[in-house]
């Protein structure tokens, strides 16, 4: 048996869906975007948004097991080092979650350069 909770509903989606059993809590975090003039600024802002949602659910980046990242107008030689630098600042440099980075032509708004969704699993016995 599990409990399902929808946090911060918007038009057609929730920012987080929490699935909770007696032993674990799983967070499914919708794609987050950030603000800023360039990819680095938006990536920092996006990770801060993710961090805030994780904290709201008594979690952190160490609990993240999967991340999907979408970068608009992706240029791997330029954009991947920027993304990795910012990701390392938030997640550290080892024990990364499973991860996918996809280049797309455009996101939900032409001003958005990056969107990141995440799944986190929390062992309730260790909390």
C-alpha positions in Angstrom: 0.0 0.0 0.0 1.2 3.5 -0.8 0.1 7.1 -0.4 0.2 9.6 -3.4 0.4 13.4 -2.9 0.4 16.1 -5.5 2.3 19.3 -4.6 2.0 22.7 -6.3 -0.5 21.8 -9.0 -0.4 24.0 -12.1 -2.3 23.9 -15.5 -2.2 20.2 -16.3 0.7 19.0 -14.0 2.0 19.1 -10.5 5.5 20.4 -9.6 6.0 17.2 -7.4 4.3 13.9 -7.1 5.2 12.2 -3.8 4.7 8.4 -3.6 5.1 7.2 0.0 5.3 3.7 1.5 6.2 2.6 5.0 9.9 2.4 4.0 10.5 4.9 1.2 9.4 8.2 -0.2 9.8 8.8 -3.9 9.7 12.3 -5.3 8.9 12.8 -9.0 9.9 16.5 -9.7 8.6 18.1 -12.9 10.9 19.9 -15.2 12.3 23.0 -13.5 13.6 26.1 -15.3 15.5 29.1 -14.2 16.0 32.7 -14.9 19.1 34.5 -16.3 20.7 36.0 -19.3 22.6 32.9 -20.4 22.8 29.1 -20.0 25.1 29.3 -16.9 22.8 31.7 -15.1 19.7 29.7 -16.0 21.4 26.4 -15.0 22.3 27.8 -11.6 18.8 29.1 -11.1 17.3 25.8 -12.2 19.4 23.8 -9.7 18.4 26.3 -7.0 14.7 25.7 -7.8 15.3 21.9 -7.7 17.2 22.3 -4.4 14.3 24.3 -2.9 11.7 21.6 -3.9 13.9 18.8 -2.5 14.3 20.7 0.8 10.5 21.2 1.0 10.2 17.4 1.0 13.0 16.9 3.6 15.4 15.8 0.9 18.5 16.9 -0.9 20.6 16.2 -4.0 22.1 13.0 -2.4 18.7 11.4 -2.6 18.3 12.1 -6.4 18.6 8.9 -8.4 17.7 10.2 -11.9 17.9 13.5 -13.7 16.7 14.3 -17.2 18.1 17.5 -18.6 16.9 19.3 -21.8 19.0 22.1 -23.3 17.7 24.3 -26.0 19.9 24.8 -29.1 22.4 22.4 -27.6 26.0 22.7 -28.6 27.8 19.9 -26.8 31.3 21.4 -26.9 30.1 24.7 -25.3 27.1 23.8 -23.3 28.1 20.5 -21.7 31.1 21.9 -19.8 28.8 24.7 -18.5 26.2 22.2 -17.3 28.7 19.9 -15.7 30.4 22.8 -13.8 27.1 23.9 -12.3 25.9 20.4 -11.6 29.2 19.6 -9.8 28.7 22.7 -7.6 25.3 21.4 -6.4 25.9 17.6 -6.5 29.6 17.2 -5.9 31.9 15.2 -8.2 31.0 11.6 -7.4 28.0 9.3 -6.9 26.1 11.0 -9.7 22.5 10.0 -10.3 21.5 8.3 -13.5 21.4 11.1 -16.0 20.2 12.0 -19.5 21.1 15.2 -21.4 19.1 15.9 -24.5 19.5 18.8 -26.9 16.2 20.2 -28.1 15.3 23.0 -30.6 13.0 24.8 -28.1 11.5 24.3 -24.7 8.0 25.4 -23.5 9.1 29.1 -23.7 11.6 30.4 -26.2 13.5 32.2 -23.4 14.1 29.0 -21.5 17.5 27.5 -22.2 17.4 24.5 -19.8 14.9 22.4 -18.1 15.7 19.6 -15.5 13.4 17.0 -14.0 14.5 14.7 -11.2 13.5 11.6 -9.2 14.6 11.3 -5.6 14.2 8.3 -3.3 14.3 8.8 0.5 14.9 5.9 2.9 12.4 6.8 5.7 14.2 4.7 8.2 17.3 6.8 8.0 15.5 10.1 8.3 
